[in-house]
Amino acid sequence: MSAAAEAQAVRRLVGRTEYLAAFDAAERALAEHADDPVLEHLAVLCLARAGATDTADERLLRSGLLDRTGDLDDALAEDVLALEARIAKDRSLASPLADRTRLAAHAATLYEAVFERFRRTYTGVNAATMWCVAGDLHRSRRLAGEVLDLLERADDGYWAAATRGEALLLLGDAAGGPVPNE
């Protein structure tokens, strides 16, 4: 089976939230398609979604994917960089309160860098949320506003609505009305 077909099979398992089965499938596929960046990304993503944050982080660093983002197509490069930020977010949210602000700021910085490079709402709203957790409400609100601006040009759908809702909450507008200028 081709690497693309193997990746699609892994994505189907991920879509059913069968993360450990998906990880096993990615590992089997990598045995045949060593160094395939899509399969490697999916393997790390499965570990992260299964809650194996430290293992996912170690695997991402060991994989070399972060060093290869310049050679990957934009969508995969964004996914790899966002995965690094997601792992940092998971680590910050699981940390003791004494460490949370510092770790949240690190995750926010990673997400914001990806957002600035690709200008997509997923990483923008995650950067805004993590800046809120880190206590930088001004930066959080600025990014949330940028995300809302981008959503004006986006297709409707579940993820756009969820992202819009998260951005509005960060702006203090739980009702979803016009956002007042500060």
N, C-alpha and C positions, 0 to 999 in steps of 0.2 A: 504494500500500500504506500502511496506517496506521502511525503511529510505533510502536505496540505490536507490530505484526507485524514491522516492521523490527528492533526490539529483540530479538524472539525469534529471528530469523534470525542476528543477531550472536551471541546467546548460544549457539546451536548450533555456530557456528564456534569460539567460545571453548571450549566443551565438548570439541571435538576438538583443542584446543591449537593452532589455526590463528590465532594472535594477529594477525599482520599482515594476513591476509585479513579477519579480523573487524574490525580497525581500518579497513581500506578500506571495508568494508560500512557501518560506522558513519558514516564520512565521507560516503559517498553518501547515506545516509539523512538525515544532518543538512543536506545541501544542500536537501532537500525539507521537512524538519521542523526548521528552525533553532531553536536554543535549547531543544530538547527535553532536559530534564535526565537522563532515563534514557539516551538515546543518547549524550549528552555524557559521562556517567559511564562508559558502556561503552567509549567511545573512549579515555578516559584509562586505564581498567583494562587495555585491550589493550596500550597502550604500556608500562605498568608490567610486565605479565606478559611482554612481549617483551624486557625488560631495558633499555628506553630510559628510565631513571630520570629523567634531567635533562629530557628532552622531556615526559615524563608530568607532572613537577612544574610545568614552565612552562605546560603546557596546563591543568592543574587550576587554577592561579592565574588564568590568563587567562579561563577559562570562567565565573568568577563563581559556580560551584557552592557553594563554601565560604560565600559570603555569603548564599546562598539556602536553607541547610539548614532554617531556621525555616519556610519556605514549602513544604517537601517533606514527603511522608508519612514516617513514622518509619523504615520499612525503607530507603527511598532515602537519607534523611538519614544514617542509620547507615552505609550503604555508602559514601557520599561522605566522611564523616569518617574512616572506617576506611581508605579509599584514601589519604587524606593521611598517615595514620600508617604505612601500608604503604610508601609512597614514602620516608618518613623511615627506616623500618627497612631498606629496600633500600640506601639511601645509607649507613647506618651499617655494615652488614655488608660493604660493598664498600670501606670507608674504611681508611686505614692504621691500625695499632694505636694509634698516638699519639692519634688522633681518635675512636676507636671508642667509648670510654666515654661521652664527652660526647654524641656523636650517638645512641648507644643510649638514653641517658637522655631525650633529646628525643623519640625515637620512643615510648619507654615512656610518657612523659607524655601524648602524643597518644592512644595506645591506651587508657590508663587513663581519660582524660576521656570517651572514647566508651563505655567499659565502665560507668563510673559513671552515665552518662545513660541507657543502654539495658539494662544488666544482661544482656548476652548473652555466652555463653562464648567465642566466637571472639575478640572484642576483649580479653576478660579474660585468656585464656591467652597472647595475644600481648603484652599489657602485662607479664605475669609473666615471660615469656621475655626480653623486652627489658630488664627490670630486672635479671635475672640477668646478661645480657651487660654491663650497665652497672655490675655489681658490688654492687648493693643486694639482697643475698640475703634479708634480712628482708622487704622489700616484695614481692619476687618470690614468696616462700613464702606470705605473707598472701593475695596475689591468687590464687595457685594453689589455696589452700584454699577461697576463695570460689567459684572456678570449679567445684571438685569438689562443693561444696554445691549449686550450680545444676544440675549434671549429675545429681544424685539425682532431680530432677524432670523431666529431659529424656527424650525418646524415645531408644531405642537406635538405633544405626546407625553407619555408618562414621565420620562426622565426630565424633559423640559419643565413640566409642571412641578415636579419634586424639587428641581434645582431652583426654580423661581420661588417656591415656598420657603426653601432654606435661606435664600438671599433676603427675602422680605423679613423673615424672622430676625436675621442678623441686623437688619435696618430698624428693627422695632416696630414693624408693620404687620402684625399677625393677621389683620383683617384683609390685607392685600390691596389696600387703596392706594391713592397717589402718595408717593414718598415725599415728605416735606424736605426742603433744603435746610441744611444746618448752618 
